[in-house]
Amino acid sequence: MKKYLGIDWGEKRIGLALAEEETKIATPFKTVTNMGDILAVVEAEEIDMIIIGSPKKMNGEQANNPKWLDFVARLEKKTALPIVFLDERLSSLAADALIGTKKTKAGRDEIAATIILQGYLDEIE
């Protein structure tokens, strides 16, 4: 059974979500701050595929964010797992709507990762 890790990257916080192939339901997992934490989750949770939110402009063009590109390049070097990129436009706004307040930033990142991962799971059904 495949296990998926959803990632909502941010410069300060990285939201993570998990899902299994059997249920195809993404759930918030935790918020981390660095690559080492992500790799530890990949190993501990026996992840088979990573889904990362890809920043895009509202017109659909890829946003040119050098820090995000560096993050992706480092992740690709540190893991041989397949990585899928999914449009993350409005995922943080949707997360805010779900949690109802911006005061709980950690929850926001995890929920945004969940929205990204669930979007992928919905596409592969």
Secondary structure, DSSP 4 states (H G I P E B T S, - for coil): --EEEEEE--SS-EEEEEEETTT---EEEEEE-SHHHHHHHHHHTT--EEEEEEPB-TTSPBP--HHHHHHHHHHHHH--S-EEEEE-TTHHHHHHHHH--SS-HHHHHHHHHHHHHHHHHHHH-
